[in-house]
Amino acid sequence: MEYFNTRRTVRQYTSQHISDEEINEMLEAAMHAPTCGSMQLYSVVVSRSDEEKAALAPAHFNQPSVTGASAVLTFCADFNRFTRWCELSGAKPGFRNLQSFISAALDAVILAQQFVTIAEMRGYGTCYLGTTAWNAPQIIDALGLPELVVPVITVTLGVPASMPQVQPRLPYKSLVHYGHYDNYTPERIGQCYDDFEQLPANKAFVDENNCQSLAQVFTDVRYPLEANEQFSKIFVEMLSKSGFFKENP
Ligand SMILES: Cc1cc2nc3c(=O)[nH]c(=O)nc-3n(C[C@H](O)[C@H](O)[C@H](O)COP(=O)(O)O)c2cc1C
């Protein structure tokens, strides 16, 4: 439990190189993760050179962990390979739909988390980049992803330059429901978030952003409605272009 209770995201890395062999070994082990119908509906693109990382950086709003990483791994939902296998085998694929995308996206995310756990347990630092789904069209271009291959999450990997503090979590009792969903009264909302709001870093967040509350930092600054709607539109268009909403021929 020690690892799980103290793990944290690492965004700054030394210049130490992690070998292709070791990355492949960790990926191969991670691929023992559960997978929908044993189909392994994912592909991983590993970016190693400065040029490859620089090509991805703008899609991740130039977060420094991209160019500073030893490797950047883009985990993609992939129904391309499986569809091709079906077509070559006289089987009629029916995967150009949202349900299939969700299955492939879940597979890719579970693989990514398994990889992160293995890498962190070896002492490496990792950082997820949710910007992958925001700017998926740019990543599709940068990596040359074909139809039915959609990037869902990115992980940066490196040797930690320093270890950040462990981030607190909400009280687990506020998040777990037994038997039925126990909906949140205002009092229970307080039990969930009061301590979180009192954390010095979060109080500073409120002041720096001239907000009235921590919740407003999330709604007005970090994840505002306009941005959520804009990136949703881009994502739905991209899914359509990637062939996930097409009728089967
Ligand atoms: C879906 C997802 C997207 C994330 N996107 C980013 C990101 O774009 N940039 C970043 O620095 N961290 C990102 N993170 C890392 C979170 O910020 C981090 O997990 C969270 O603050 C908790 O900190 P901890 O992992 O150290 O416990 C992401 C994590 C997840 C699960």
PDBQT file of the ligand as one rigid body, heavy atoms in Angstrom, charges set to zero:
ROOT
HETATM    1  C1  LIG A 301      -7.365  12.632 -17.123  1.00  0.00    +0.000 C 
HETATM    2  C2  LIG A 301      -6.211  13.392 -16.515  1.00  0.00    +0.000 A 
HETATM    3  C3  LIG A 301      -5.709  14.502 -17.150  1.00  0.00    +0.000 A 
HETATM    4  C4  LIG A 301      -4.624  15.198 -16.615  1.00  0.00    +0.000 A 
HETATM    5  N1  LIG A 301      -4.087  16.245 -17.319  1.00  0.00    +0.000 NA
HETATM    6  C5  LIG A 301      -3.001  16.861 -16.829  1.00  0.00    +0.000 A 
HETATM    7  C6  LIG A 301      -2.371  17.875 -17.602  1.00  0.00    +0.000 A 
HETATM    8  O1  LIG A 301      -2.787  18.208 -18.726  1.00  0.00    +0.000 OA
HETATM    9  N2  LIG A 301      -1.281  18.481 -17.075  1.00  0.00    +0.000 N 
HETATM   10  C7  LIG A 301      -0.775  18.135 -15.849  1.00  0.00    +0.000 A 
HETATM   11  O2  LIG A 301       0.226  18.714 -15.435  1.00  0.00    +0.000 OA
HETATM   12  N3  LIG A 301      -1.349  17.164 -15.097  1.00  0.00    +0.000 NA
HETATM   13  C8  LIG A 301      -2.441  16.520 -15.560  1.00  0.00    +0.000 A 
HETATM   14  N4  LIG A 301      -3.004  15.499 -14.846  1.00  0.00    +0.000 N 
HETATM   15  C9  LIG A 301      -2.449  15.135 -13.530  1.00  0.00    +0.000 C 
HETATM   16  C10 LIG A 301      -3.335  15.688 -12.408  1.00  0.00    +0.000 C 
HETATM   17  O3  LIG A 301      -3.178  17.088 -12.380  1.00  0.00    +0.000 OA
HETATM   18  C11 LIG A 301      -2.928  15.054 -11.078  1.00  0.00    +0.000 C 
HETATM   19  O4  LIG A 301      -3.134  13.661 -11.143  1.00  0.00    +0.000 OA
HETATM   20  C12 LIG A 301      -3.758  15.630  -9.939  1.00  0.00    +0.000 C 
HETATM   21  O5  LIG A 301      -3.450  16.981  -9.723  1.00  0.00    +0.000 OA
HETATM   22  C13 LIG A 301      -3.500  14.866  -8.631  1.00  0.00    +0.000 C 
HETATM   23  O6  LIG A 301      -2.119  14.912  -8.312  1.00  0.00    +0.000 OA
HETATM   24  P1  LIG A 301      -1.306  13.552  -8.066  1.00  0.00    +0.000 P 
HETATM   25  O7  LIG A 301      -1.376  12.707  -9.292  1.00  0.00    +0.000 OA
HETATM   26  O8  LIG A 301       0.112  14.020  -7.772  1.00  0.00    +0.000 OA
HETATM   27  O9  LIG A 301      -1.927  12.856  -6.893  1.00  0.00    +0.000 OA
HETATM   28  C14 LIG A 301      -4.074  14.802 -15.364  1.00  0.00    +0.000 A 
HETATM   29  C15 LIG A 301      -4.599  13.653 -14.720  1.00  0.00    +0.000 A 
HETATM   30  C16 LIG A 301      -5.641  12.964 -15.286  1.00  0.00    +0.000 A 
HETATM   31  C17 LIG A 301      -6.144  11.717 -14.592  1.00  0.00    +0.000 C 
ENDROOT
TORSDOF 0
